[in-house]
Amino acid sequence: MIDLIGDLWGFMKARKKFWLAPIIAVLLLLGALIVFAQGSAVAPFIYTLF
């Protein structure tokens, strides 16, 4: 996993694609939110956001 992050950072640094960082961060946060909310009591409140 750390190699993947290092490779991604190297790609963004070499090609000046720093605008990809916020997009990747938002996608990771949404994915984590979906995974953690599936089996919890907070799920009905999260679904109202979308």
C-alpha positions in Angstrom: 0.0 0.0 0.0 2.8 2.4 0.8 4.4 1.6 -2.6 1.2 2.5 -4.3 1.0 5.9 -2.5 4.7 6.5 -3.3 4.1 5.7 -7.0 1.1 7.9 -7.1 2.9 10.8 -5.5 5.8 10.3 -8.0 3.4 10.4 -10.9 1.7 13.6 -9.7 5.1 15.2 -9.0 6.7 14.3 -12.3 3.7 15.3 -14.5 2.5 18.3 -12.4 -0.9 16.7 -11.8 -1.4 17.9 -8.2 -5.1 18.6 -8.9 -5.6 14.9 -8.7 -4.9 14.8 -5.0 -8.2 16.3 -3.8 -10.2 14.1 -6.1 -8.4 11.0 -4.8 -8.9 12.1 -1.2 -12.6 12.6 -1.6 -13.0 9.3 -3.3 -11.2 7.5 -0.5 -13.3 9.3 2.2 -16.5 8.4 0.4 -15.4 4.8 0.1 -14.5 4.6 3.8 -17.8 6.2 4.7 -19.8 3.6 2.8 -17.8 0.7 4.2 -18.0 1.8 7.8 -21.7 2.8 7.6 -23.0 -0.4 6.1 -23.2 -2.4 9.4 -23.8 0.4 11.8 -26.8 2.2 13.4 -25.6 5.4 11.7 -26.5 4.1 8.2 -30.0 5.7 8.0 -28.5 9.1 8.8 -25.7 8.7 6.2 -28.2 7.8 3.5 -30.1 11.0 4.0 -27.0 12.9 2.9 -27.1 11.4 -0.5 
